[in-house]
Amino acid sequence: MRQILKGLLMFTLPFAAFACSTSRAATDEPLPVAKEDLPAPQGSTTATAVFAGGCFWCTEGVFEQLAGVTDVTSGYAGGTKDTADYETVSTGTTGHAESIRITYDPSKISYGTLLRVFFTAHDPTTRDRQGPDVGHQYRSAIFYDSPDQKRVAEAYIKQLADAKVFDAPIVTTLEPLKGFYPAEAYHQDYVVNHMTQPYVCQVSLPKIQHIRALYKSLLKQPTTQP
């Protein structure tokens, strides 16, 4: 397992002015717990979830810090294998979205909890845009790999809409997962390897800090160095 965000859990963020913003009417509050969820499995197992919520540098860093998440891979979903490279995806014409594949232990963190964090970490009401990133490759999307994942995602979107959590309609798409293609090596672990890069400082780290502040009980415990 990659040691992502090692030290980041103890990082004090000096960029509060750029904190993750959405169109939520409420101010900096955790989202409701999903009323419908996948059942916890018996025994040890792993599962995967594929989400797209803007730049994959940001979403990778958000989910790497959650207890029960064993790996997060940045990549592309929604298009074909032959167009799954950064330069081509960046044209916005491939059908791909910058996505992450989350590998997790469903006995420790549920799919519904991952959805809860996902909808907190980005703005699901802006079509083909997250902050400074504009294009179809930055859309809000859930790529489901089973009818049950689709059902739980649909139920949670309806739950948020009924509760009027956001000021505008949720535009997150539900798309069948036809393939996930890992991004180039230099995109993996990008935040932890580029913590002084301007985009990381102004966009990625504030989103990570935002989730840390709202969901402390979901975080991995920092390791103690000898």
C-alpha positions in Angstrom: 0.0 0.0 0.0 1.3 3.4 -0.9 2.2 5.7 2.0 0.2 8.6 0.6 -0.2 11.8 2.6 2.4 10.6 5.1 2.9 13.7 7.3 -0.1 15.5 5.7 -2.3 14.4 8.6 -0.2 16.6 10.8 0.1 19.4 8.3 -1.2 22.8 9.5 -2.8 24.5 6.5 -2.2 28.2 6.1 -4.6 28.7 3.2 -8.0 28.8 5.0 -9.2 31.6 2.7 -9.3 29.1 -0.1 -11.4 26.5 1.8 -13.5 24.2 -0.3 -16.6 26.1 -1.4 -19.9 24.7 -2.7 -23.3 26.2 -3.2 -24.5 24.8 0.1 -26.9 27.0 2.1 -25.5 25.6 5.4 -22.1 26.7 6.5 -19.3 24.1 6.9 -21.4 21.3 8.3 -21.1 17.6 7.6 -23.5 16.2 5.1 -26.3 13.8 6.3 -25.4 10.2 6.8 -26.7 8.0 3.9 -30.0 6.4 4.8 -29.5 3.7 2.3 -26.1 1.9 2.1 -24.5 -1.3 1.0 -24.5 -4.0 3.7 -21.2 -4.6 5.6 -19.6 -7.8 4.5 -18.7 -10.7 6.6 -15.0 -11.2 7.1 -12.1 -9.4 5.5 -12.6 -8.1 1.9 -12.0 -5.2 -0.4 -14.2 -3.2 -2.7 -13.7 -0.3 -5.1 -15.5 2.9 -5.9 -14.8 5.2 -8.9 -15.7 8.9 -8.5 -15.0 12.1 -10.5 -15.1 15.4 -8.8 -12.8 17.8 -10.7 -9.0 17.6 -10.6 -7.9 14.1 -9.6 -5.0 15.5 -7.6 -7.6 17.0 -5.1 -9.9 14.0 -4.9 -7.0 11.5 -4.5 -5.7 13.5 -1.5 -9.1 13.8 0.1 -9.8 10.0 0.1 -6.3 8.8 1.0 -6.7 10.2 4.5 -9.8 8.2 5.3 -9.6 5.1 7.6 -10.5 2.0 5.8 -9.2 3.3 2.4 -6.2 1.3 1.4 -5.4 2.8 -1.9 -6.4 5.6 -4.3 -5.4 5.7 -7.9 -5.8 8.7 -10.2 -7.0 7.9 -13.7 -9.6 8.3 -16.4 -13.1 6.9 -16.7 -16.0 7.4 -19.1 -14.1 7.0 -22.4 -12.1 4.4 -24.3 -8.6 3.0 -23.6 -7.0 4.6 -26.7 -7.8 8.1 -25.5 -6.9 7.6 -21.8 -3.9 9.9 -21.6 -3.6 13.3 -20.0 -3.0 15.3 -23.1 -5.9 13.8 -25.0 -8.3 13.8 -22.0 -7.5 17.5 -21.4 -9.2 18.4 -24.8 -12.5 17.6 -23.1 -13.7 15.6 -26.1 -12.9 12.0 -25.1 -15.8 11.3 -22.7 -13.3 10.7 -20.0 -13.4 12.4 -16.6 -10.4 12.9 -14.3 -11.4 10.2 -11.8 -10.1 8.2 -8.8 -10.4 4.5 -8.0 -10.8 4.0 -4.3 -9.9 0.6 -2.9 -11.3 0.2 0.6 -12.3 -2.2 3.3 -16.1 -2.1 3.5 -16.1 -3.5 7.0 -14.3 -0.3 8.1 -15.8 2.4 5.8 -19.0 2.0 3.8 -19.9 3.0 0.2 -22.4 5.5 1.6 -19.8 7.1 3.8 -17.5 7.5 0.7 -20.4 9.2 -1.1 -20.9 11.5 1.9 -17.3 12.6 1.7 -17.5 12.9 -2.1 -20.4 15.3 -2.1 -18.7 17.4 0.6 -15.3 17.6 -1.1 -16.6 19.2 -4.4 -19.5 21.2 -5.8 -22.0 18.8 -7.4 -24.1 21.6 -8.7 -21.7 23.0 -11.3 -21.8 21.3 -14.7 -18.4 20.5 -16.3 -16.6 22.7 -13.8 -14.8 22.7 -10.4 -13.4 26.0 -9.4 -10.7 27.0 -11.9 -11.0 23.8 -13.9 -13.4 23.9 -16.8 -14.3 21.2 -19.3 -16.3 17.9 -19.6 -13.3 16.1 -18.1 -13.9 17.9 -14.8 -17.6 16.9 -14.5 -19.1 15.5 -11.3 -19.7 11.8 -11.9 -20.2 8.5 -10.1 -19.1 5.5 -12.1 -21.0 2.5 -10.6 -19.9 -1.1 -11.2 -23.0 -2.8 -9.9 -26.8 -2.2 -9.7 -26.4 -1.9 -5.9 -23.8 0.9 -6.2 -26.1 2.7 -8.6 -29.1 2.3 -6.2 -27.3 3.6 -3.2 -25.9 6.6 -5.2 -29.3 7.5 -6.6 -30.9 7.2 -3.1 -28.2 9.5 -1.6 -28.6 12.1 -4.3 -32.4 12.1 -3.7 -31.8 12.4 0.0 -29.6 15.4 -0.4 -32.0 17.0 -2.9 -35.1 16.4 -0.7 -33.2 17.9 2.3 -32.3 21.0 0.1 -28.7 20.7 1.2 -27.6 22.6 -1.9 -28.9 25.8 -3.2 -28.9 24.5 -6.8 -29.8 21.2 -8.4 -27.2 18.4 -8.2 -25.9 17.7 -11.7 -23.7 14.7 -10.8 -24.1 12.0 -13.4 -24.4 8.3 -12.7 -22.5 6.4 -15.4 -21.8 2.6 -15.7 -18.1 1.9 -15.2 -16.9 0.5 -18.5 -13.2 0.8 -17.7 -10.8 2.6 -15.4 -7.4 3.6 -16.8 -4.7 4.7 -14.4 -3.2 8.1 -15.1 0.5 8.6 -15.9 2.9 7.9 -13.0 3.6 11.6 -12.4 0.0 12.2 -11.5 0.0 9.6 -8.7 0.5 10.9 -5.2 0.7 14.3 -6.7 -0.2 16.4 -3.6 2.2 14.8 -1.2 5.0 15.1 -3.8 4.3 18.7 -4.7 3.1 20.4 -1.6 4.5 23.8 -2.5 3.1 23.8 -6.0 0.7 26.8 -6.3 -2.4 24.8 -7.5 -1.8 22.3 -4.7 -1.5 25.1 -2.1 -4.5 27.1 -3.3 -6.9 24.3 -4.3 -5.9 20.8 -3.3 -4.8 21.3 0.3 -7.7 23.4 1.3 -10.1 20.7 0.1 -8.2 18.1 2.1 -8.2 20.3 5.2 -11.9 20.9 4.8 -12.6 17.2 5.0 -10.3 16.8 7.9 -12.1 19.5 9.8 -15.6 18.1 9.2 -14.9 14.4 9.5 -12.3 13.9 12.1 -13.8 10.5 13.2 -13.2 9.1 9.7 -9.5 9.9 9.5 -6.6 7.5 9.7 -4.6 7.9 12.8 -1.2 9.5 12.1 1.7 7.2 12.5 4.3 7.9 15.2 7.8 8.2 13.8 10.6 6.5 15.7 
